[in-house]
Amino acid sequence: MVPFQLTNFPAKCSPTPPPSGSSLLLKTSFNLMKSFQVIVPAFLLLPPLIMFMFYQVCNVDTRVNRCFLLGLQRALPIRILTVGKKRSRGVQLLVDEYIEKIGLYCPVDDVRVKSNPKNARDVMAQIEHEDMASMARIRSDEWVIMLDEHGLDVNSEKMASLFGDAMNTGASSLLFCIGGPYGHGRQVRERANLSIKLSSLVLNHEIALIVLMEQIYRTWTILKGQKYHH
């Protein structure tokens, strides 16, 4: 193996790290080796050079870095729990279409709970029954995001960051909960790890489902750096 001397690098080939802690460390290492006239085999320089080039790419947009991290991990399965009556044919066609699209990135499960499962006449009783039915379908190790009109207002980029946060928890899956006509019950509210809203407007649960699924698909295209979100 033929060693070479760092001081013999032409000026035009000298790397110019970006101004950050990681690049500063890399730059300092290069300067130290120059100062001490260190002779090193070429293969020893490959790891820092690869790190430098990767940092240059990730420095363009932090979402690229998150996408890289997601690529190293398993795709977190997504489950969408909705409380409601039988869906219209048009809504179900859209749901099926987005399940197919999202399925290219991660497993996705459409979980349905019948609205007013015990045909209660009292609104509070109906909410309680739907609450119990929903809790029976929520797994103990899931990261639960509840959709609520009073929840955190998020944009598409923030939604993408929520995916990364859920992965870091070690959860088995990411569950989105869409309540029935009178909203979520006490148990679901207490179980939820996070509450978000899709709009300041009150949305029909079927419309909310379509909007959510489109945003999940959009989130994945953001994380993958694909040309869908502008």
C-alpha positions in Angstrom: 0.0 0.0 0.0 1.4 3.4 -1.0 1.1 6.1 1.6 0.9 9.7 0.7 1.5 13.0 2.5 -1.3 15.3 3.3 0.9 18.3 2.7 1.2 17.3 -0.9 -2.5 17.9 -1.6 -3.1 20.6 -4.3 -4.9 23.6 -3.0 -7.9 23.0 -5.3 -8.4 19.5 -3.8 -8.5 20.7 -0.2 -12.0 20.0 1.3 -13.9 23.0 2.7 -16.2 21.8 5.5 -19.3 23.7 6.3 -19.3 25.8 9.5 -20.6 23.4 12.1 -19.3 21.3 15.1 -18.8 18.2 13.0 -17.0 19.9 10.2 -14.9 21.9 12.7 -13.7 18.6 14.1 -12.9 17.3 10.7 -11.0 20.4 9.7 -9.1 20.4 13.0 -8.0 16.8 12.3 -6.7 17.7 8.9 -4.8 20.7 10.2 -3.2 18.6 13.0 -2.0 16.0 10.5 -0.6 18.8 8.3 1.2 20.3 11.2 2.9 17.1 12.3 3.6 16.0 8.7 1.8 12.7 9.3 2.0 10.1 6.6 -1.1 7.9 6.5 -2.4 5.2 4.2 -5.1 6.4 1.8 -7.8 4.1 3.3 -7.7 5.9 6.7 -9.0 9.0 5.1 -12.1 7.4 3.6 -14.3 7.4 6.7 -13.9 11.2 7.5 -14.3 12.1 3.8 -17.5 10.0 3.5 -18.8 11.7 6.7 -17.9 15.1 5.2 -19.7 14.4 2.0 -22.8 13.1 3.8 -22.9 16.1 6.0 -22.8 18.4 2.9 -25.9 16.6 1.6 -27.7 16.7 4.9 -26.9 20.3 5.5 -29.1 21.2 2.5 -32.2 20.2 4.4 -32.6 18.6 7.8 -35.3 16.5 6.4 -32.7 14.6 4.3 -30.9 13.6 7.6 -34.2 12.4 9.0 -34.9 10.5 5.9 -31.5 8.8 6.2 -32.2 7.8 9.8 -35.6 6.4 8.8 -33.9 4.4 6.1 -31.7 2.7 8.7 -34.7 1.8 10.8 -37.7 -0.4 10.2 -40.7 1.3 8.7 -43.0 2.0 11.6 -46.5 0.5 10.8 -49.3 3.0 10.8 -52.8 2.2 12.0 -55.8 4.6 11.5 -58.7 4.1 13.9 -62.0 5.8 13.0 -65.3 5.8 14.7 -68.3 6.1 12.4 -71.0 4.6 10.3 -70.6 2.7 7.1 -68.6 4.7 4.6 -69.9 5.9 1.3 -68.5 4.1 -1.8 -66.7 7.2 -2.9 -64.9 7.6 0.4 -63.9 4.0 0.6 -62.4 4.2 -2.9 -60.2 7.1 -1.8 -59.3 5.3 1.4 -58.3 2.2 -0.6 -56.3 4.3 -3.0 -54.3 6.0 -0.2 -53.8 2.7 1.6 -52.1 1.4 -1.6 -50.0 4.6 -1.9 -48.9 4.6 1.8 -48.3 0.9 1.6 -45.3 1.6 -0.6 -43.5 3.1 2.4 -44.9 1.2 5.4 -47.6 -1.2 6.5 -50.9 0.6 7.0 -54.1 -0.7 8.7 -57.6 0.7 8.5 -59.2 0.1 11.9 -63.0 0.8 12.2 -65.2 1.2 15.2 -69.0 1.3 14.7 -70.6 4.6 15.8 -72.9 4.2 18.8 -72.2 0.4 19.0 -74.9 -0.2 21.7 -77.5 2.1 20.2 -77.6 4.3 23.2 -80.1 7.2 23.3 -78.0 9.3 25.6 -75.1 11.2 24.1 -72.8 10.6 27.0 -73.5 6.9 27.0 -72.8 6.8 23.3 -69.4 8.5 23.8 -68.6 6.1 26.6 -69.5 3.0 24.5 -67.4 4.3 21.5 -64.6 5.1 24.0 -64.6 1.5 25.3 -64.7 0.0 21.8 -61.8 2.2 20.7 -59.7 1.3 23.7 -60.2 -2.4 23.0 -58.5 -1.9 19.6 -55.5 0.3 20.9 -52.4 -1.7 21.6 -50.4 -1.1 24.8 -47.1 -0.4 22.9 -48.5 2.0 20.3 -47.7 5.6 19.9 -51.2 7.2 19.8 -51.9 10.5 18.1 -55.5 11.8 18.6 -57.2 14.1 16.1 -59.1 16.8 18.0 -60.2 20.3 17.1 -58.4 21.6 20.2 -55.2 19.8 19.4 -51.8 21.0 18.4 -51.8 22.9 15.1 -49.3 21.2 12.8 -48.2 21.8 9.2 -46.9 19.1 6.8 -43.3 19.5 7.8 -44.1 19.2 11.5 -46.1 16.1 10.7 -43.0 14.6 9.2 -41.0 15.3 12.3 -43.7 13.6 14.4 -43.0 10.4 12.5 -39.4 10.5 13.5 -40.3 11.2 17.1 -42.7 8.2 17.2 -39.9 6.0 15.8 -37.5 7.1 18.6 -40.0 6.0 21.3 -39.6 2.3 20.3 -43.3 2.0 19.7 -44.6 -1.0 17.8 -46.8 1.2 15.6 -48.2 4.7 15.1 -51.9 5.0 15.7 -54.1 7.9 14.6 -57.5 8.2 16.3 -60.5 9.9 14.6 -63.4 10.2 17.0 -67.1 9.9 16.3 -69.7 12.7 15.9 -69.4 13.8 19.6 -65.6 13.4 19.8 -63.3 11.2 21.9 -64.1 9.7 25.3 -62.1 10.2 28.5 -60.1 6.9 28.2 -58.8 7.7 24.6 -57.9 11.3 25.6 -55.9 10.0 28.6 -54.2 7.3 26.4 -53.2 9.6 23.6 -49.5 10.6 23.5 -50.3 13.6 21.4 -53.3 15.5 20.2 -53.3 17.4 16.9 -55.8 19.1 14.6 -55.9 19.0 10.8 -57.8 22.2 10.5 -59.4 25.0 12.5 -62.6 24.0 10.9 -64.7 21.2 12.2 -64.5 18.3 9.7 -66.8 15.4 9.1 -65.1 12.2 10.2 -65.0 10.9 6.7 -63.4 14.1 5.4 -61.0 14.1 8.3 -60.0 10.5 7.3 -59.2 11.5 3.7 -57.3 14.6 4.8 -55.3 12.6 7.3 -54.4 9.8 4.8 -53.3 12.4 2.2 -51.1 14.0 4.9 -49.6 10.7 5.8 -48.7 10.0 2.2 -47.4 13.6 1.9 -45.3 13.1 5.0 -43.6 10.0 3.5 -42.8 11.9 0.3 -41.2 14.7 2.4 -39.1 12.2 4.3 -38.0 10.5 1.1 -37.3 13.8 -0.6 -39.7 13.0 -3.5 -41.3 15.7 -5.6 -44.9 15.8 -4.3 -44.8 18.4 -1.5 -44.1 22.0 -2.6 
